[in-house]
């Protein structure tokens, strides 16, 4: 075979061939990205503001002063914001090159609210996966964390929800999620354990079952050396 000769696809006759007709290649339709939207139908800011005013009054706080007059409304809007994640498209792409190593987004900011005291907990998430047939737009890892964090939560559930959702949507070979956060419900009140943090993890698929893959993931997240 002459390696310098141009390659001719036998399924596509050249234009100079008498009677030749181009055979159109079949087009594979691109999958539409999944639109992820939080349901906001149940939000009533006016009622939330009235309830906040009653709540503060019941605690002996006078909201008739100039400084506090707008506080109930600000409380209502603040919690509505904390409980409303931004909509996003779950954009994925074909894994054409067959990439089979770990994809890891580290130090994703986490901001959520403890469902027991309605006080914030904040920290970082490390989210990784071993690709299957499709890869995910990197920013979407942060979007998924935000989606499940913007609601009354416990950190254990949040960690598992992110991992389970990525496993269901991407069908990767493995998923790993680690979250480290400070809970103000235990640093500002109660035990007042200032400076303490809580660490949770969920590993699925190969990242759970294969010791080497698990060790690599934990090492890259900084949890082991």
QUIDA-V970373 format. One record per pair of residues at least 6 apart in sequence whose ideal C-beta (glycine too) atoms are under 6 Angstrom apart, sorted by the first residue. I is the first residue (numbers start at 1). GAP is how many residues later the second one is. Records with the same first field share a line. If there is no record, write none. Layout:
# QUIDA-V970373
I=GAP  GAP
This chain:
# QUIDA-V970373
11=12
13=7
33=56  57  58
34=56
35=54
36=52  54
37=50
38=46  47
43=37
45=31
48=28
49=23  24  27
52=20  23  24
53=10  19
56=7
63=8
82=31
83=67  68
85=61  62  65
88=55
90=50
91=46
92=42  44
93=42
95=36  38  39  40
99=32
102=26
103=25  26
104=24  116
105=22  36
106=20
107=17
108=17  34  37
110=13  15  39  69  71
111=11
112=9  37  41
113=7  39
114=7  69  71
115=37  38
117=68
119=65  66
120=64
121=60  62
123=57  58  59
124=56
125=20  54
126=52  95
127=14  50
128=48  89
129=43  46
130=42  43  44  76
131=41
132=39  40  41
144=18
145=17
148=10  13  14
155=24  26  43  45
156=44
159=18  20  41  43
160=42
162=15
163=12  14  39  41
166=9
167=8  37
173=32  33
174=31  32  33
175=29
176=27  31  41
177=25
178=23  43
179=21
180=17  19
181=17
182=15
186=7
187=6  7
206=7
207=6  7  10
218=6
